[in-house]
């Protein structure tokens, strides 16, 4: 027995909102605290690396 549905939706490419479920601005607004924390941790990491390199260059010269 073959039952056909007459009103199936036509296939079409998904829009950006349908594909991801959110826009980049919604993501930034909803997660700004986490993004700020990541930027802070990156700044601390790069500062520590810079400071370590400078300290070891100074010790090598002596």
C-alpha positions in Angstrom: 0.0 0.0 0.0 1.5 3.3 -1.1 0.4 6.4 0.7 1.6 9.7 -0.7 1.7 13.0 1.1 0.7 15.8 -1.1 2.0 18.9 0.7 5.6 18.1 1.5 8.0 21.1 1.9 10.3 21.6 -1.0 14.0 21.2 -0.5 15.9 24.5 -0.4 19.2 25.5 1.1 19.1 26.5 4.7 19.6 30.2 5.6 22.5 31.1 7.9 20.1 31.4 10.9 18.6 28.0 10.1 21.9 26.3 9.6 23.7 27.5 12.7 20.7 28.4 15.0 22.3 31.8 15.9 24.1 34.7 14.4 27.6 35.8 15.4 26.3 38.9 17.2 23.9 36.8 19.2 26.8 34.5 20.2 29.0 37.4 21.2 26.2 39.1 23.2 25.2 35.9 25.0 28.8 34.8 25.7 30.6 38.1 26.3 31.7 37.2 29.8 33.4 34.0 28.6 35.0 35.7 25.6 36.3 38.4 27.9 37.8 35.8 30.2 39.5 34.1 27.2 41.0 37.4 26.1 42.2 38.0 29.7 43.8 34.6 29.9 45.5 35.1 26.5 46.9 38.4 27.6 48.3 36.9 30.8 49.8 34.1 28.9 51.5 36.3 26.3 52.7 38.7 29.0 54.2 35.9 31.0 55.9 34.5 27.9 57.3 37.9 27.1 58.5 38.5 30.6 60.1 35.0 30.8 61.9 35.6 27.5 63.2 39.0 28.6 64.3 37.7 32.0 66.2 34.8 30.4 67.9 37.0 27.8 69.1 39.2 30.7 70.5 36.2 32.6 72.3 34.9 29.5 74.2 38.2 29.0 75.5 38.1 32.6 
